[in-house]
Amino acid sequence: MIIFTWNIRGFNKPVKHSEVLHFLRDNKVDVLGLLETRVKHNKAKMILRTTFSRYNFCCNYNKHKNGRIWILWNPITTKVDILEEHSQVVHCHVQHLPTGRNFFFSVIYGSNNAGKRTDLWNSLNHFAGKVDSWAAIGDFNVVRHPDENISNHPLILSELVDFNSCLRTSGLDDLTGSGCDFTWFNKQDATTRVYSKLDRVLVNDRRLSSSPQTTAAFLAPGISDHSPAMVYFHDDDLPKRGLNF
């Protein structure tokens, strides 16, 4: 089973629709979280019902006017139950239909405002108390450690402290991954250039213990300035548990 999240940095251009569709098919993606689409609600319906007609979907327009998070999934291989929607996170339960195995999954697009990210931390901490095997994937818009950022601007350490405090409380930690060390690059010249690890794959202990072969990879950004985050769940590792929420 393969899951991706990708901050696409705007999704109004047809060339991006085509690129993402090929990306889904070429990589045999079961679930895709698209972030920062910047697409108006009426146009989103048209894009999803035409270009992505073979996929089921959920968007969080009822929580944010710009629909910051889209989730698409292949209904032949995957069943997704949306449990909670917020402006910065959508919490789901995912079942892999060929095996019947399942887990909880949260798609993240954190605010670039540190004060507003408090709502995200509270949502993750609250959700942690309801679930067992769990993965939280996406763009958190903050780094965990100072060496995850290269720029001429100093980090605000309190933002890192808040993020790490949330992860300790929720029981989430980074899944070891390969690929790009810095998942975002502002593509500016040397004087204003910034590299950061904003995109992450986080899992809890029960996710790790039940799926020791689960792997993560951060691919080249391609049409975005963010790396897609990929998670590959080996079918034999997915826990066989029903939805209990």
Helices and strands as residue ranges (DSSP letters): E 2-7, H 14-26, E 31-35, H 41-50, E 56-59, E 69-73, E 78-85, E 89-96, E 101-109, H 114-128, E 134-139, G 146-148, E 149-150, H 157-170, E 172-174, E 177-179, E 184-185, E 195-196, E 199-204, H 205-210, E 215-218, E 229-232, G 235-237
